Amino acid sequence: MSDLVNIPRGDPTVYAPGTWELVFHEDEGDTPSYYSAVIWCPECGRPLSLQRGHHIDTEGRITPSVGHPEQYLQEQPCDWHVSPRLLGWPNLTPPPPREFSTCARCGEHSRSLSGWGTDGRYAGIICTACKKTLALEAPRETPEDPK
């Protein structure tokens, strides 16, 4: 693992070993959106998703190096581990992050509030924790016993 290995962009309808394809990760919680890639290993053909710890520069060079996750190595060993450059990397700017919203029930500030309070006590969007709490508090209807 010393020289830069050029990886061509593949056809998005055919996942061919030794190619890469663009992936967009939408903002999740307080982590902003970003563009990344999936590389199909040229030796075993498995997809290798670049994680948040990887960086792709304007020329498509990836740091740190790319190899197989431990799970893959346990199932089917593959020695491919390189410092790749994605040929044709578009260097796109992700959209701005969503604005923070406030949970109408508990006041939490987040970019990922989950839904409307529908029980009449809260007018507005609520966080995931409040949604779960309200679901647990909701009275459950039980079928009537036939007589």
WOQUI-V530618 format. One record per residue. N is the residue number from 1. RES is the residue in three letters. PSI is psi in whole degrees, -180 to 180 (none if undefined). D_LAST is the distance of its C-alpha to the last C-alpha in Angstrom with 1 decimal. Layout:
n:res:psi:d_last
N:RES:PSI:D_LAST
N:RES:PSI:D_LAST
This chain:
n:res:psi:d_last
1:MET:80:75.7
2:SER:-48:78.6
3:ASP:155:79.3
4:LEU:131:77.2
5:VAL:122:75.3
6:ASN:129:74.8
7:ILE:118:71.4
8:PRO:154:71.2
9:ARG:139:68.3
10:GLY:-180:66.1
11:ASP:125:64.4
12:PRO:-12:60.9
13:THR:-10:59.5
14:VAL:113:61.1
15:TYR:96:60.9
16:ALA:138:64.1
17:PRO:140:65.4
18:GLY:16:68.1
19:THR:172:66.9
20:TRP:161:65.0
21:GLU:147:62.7
22:LEU:141:61.9
23:VAL:138:58.7
24:PHE:126:57.5
25:HIS:116:55.4
26:GLU:155:53.7
27:ASP:141:53.8
28:GLU:115:51.3
29:GLY:-124:50.7
30:ASP:11:54.2
31:THR:124:56.0
32:PRO:163:57.7
33:SER:154:57.6
34:TYR:160:60.2
35:TYR:144:61.5
36:SER:-162:61.8
37:ALA:160:62.1
38:VAL:132:60.8
39:ILE:133:63.5
40:TRP:118:63.0
41:CYS:129:65.1
42:PRO:-16:68.1
43:GLU:-47:67.9
44:CYS:-13:64.3
45:GLY:0:62.7
46:ARG:149:60.0
47:PRO:137:59.1
48:LEU:105:60.4
49:SER:132:58.9
50:LEU:134:61.2
51:GLN:173:59.6
52:ARG:-22:60.1
53:GLY:-10:63.0
54:HIS:148:64.9
55:HIS:136:67.3
56:ILE:117:68.6
57:ASP:-180:71.9
58:THR:-21:73.3
59:GLU:2:75.0
60:GLY:5:71.8
61:ARG:136:72.9
62:ILE:133:70.0
63:THR:145:70.3
64:PRO:-174:69.5
65:SER:165:69.8
66:VAL:131:66.9
67:GLY:-166:65.7
68:HIS:141:62.6
69:PRO:157:59.7
70:GLU:-39:59.3
71:GLN:-44:56.2
72:TYR:-43:58.2
73:LEU:-32:61.1
74:GLN:-36:58.8
75:GLU:-45:57.4
76:GLN:101:60.6
77:PRO:141:63.8
78:CYS:129:65.9
79:ASP:-3:69.1
80:TRP:117:69.1
81:HIS:109:69.6
82:VAL:171:71.8
83:SER:98:72.9
84:PRO:159:71.9
85:ARG:126:72.9
86:LEU:108:70.6
87:LEU:132:73.0
88:GLY:17:72.2
89:TRP:124:70.1
90:PRO:-12:69.5
91:ASN:55:69.5
92:LEU:149:66.9
93:THR:125:66.1
94:PRO:157:62.3
95:PRO:160:60.8
96:PRO:152:60.8
97:PRO:154:57.8
98:ARG:154:54.9
99:GLU:155:55.3
100:PHE:144:53.5
101:SER:165:50.4
102:THR:131:48.8
103:CYS:128:45.2
104:ALA:-15:43.8
105:ARG:-50:41.7
106:CYS:-12:44.0
107:GLY:4:47.4
108:GLU:140:48.1
109:HIS:124:50.9
110:SER:163:50.4
111:ARG:-5:51.1
112:SER:54:47.7
113:LEU:150:45.0
114:SER:-26:41.8
115:GLY:178:39.9
116:TRP:142:39.0
117:GLY:119:37.1
118:THR:6:34.2
119:ASP:7:32.2
120:GLY:-12:34.5
121:ARG:-21:36.4
122:TYR:120:39.0
123:ALA:101:41.0
124:GLY:-177:42.7
125:ILE:150:42.7
126:ILE:159:41.5
127:CYS:166:42.5
128:THR:-42:40.6
129:ALA:-43:40.0
130:CYS:-37:38.5
131:LYS:-44:36.3
132:LYS:-43:34.9
133:THR:-45:34.5
134:LEU:-37:32.7
135:ALA:-37:30.3
136:LEU:-32:29.5
137:GLU:-21:29.2
138:ALA:136:26.8
139:PRO:138:23.3
140:ARG:132:21.0
141:GLU:136:17.8
142:THR:144:14.9
143:PRO:144:12.1
144:GLU:143:8.9
145:ASP:131:6.2
146:PRO:140:3.8
147:LYS:none:0.0
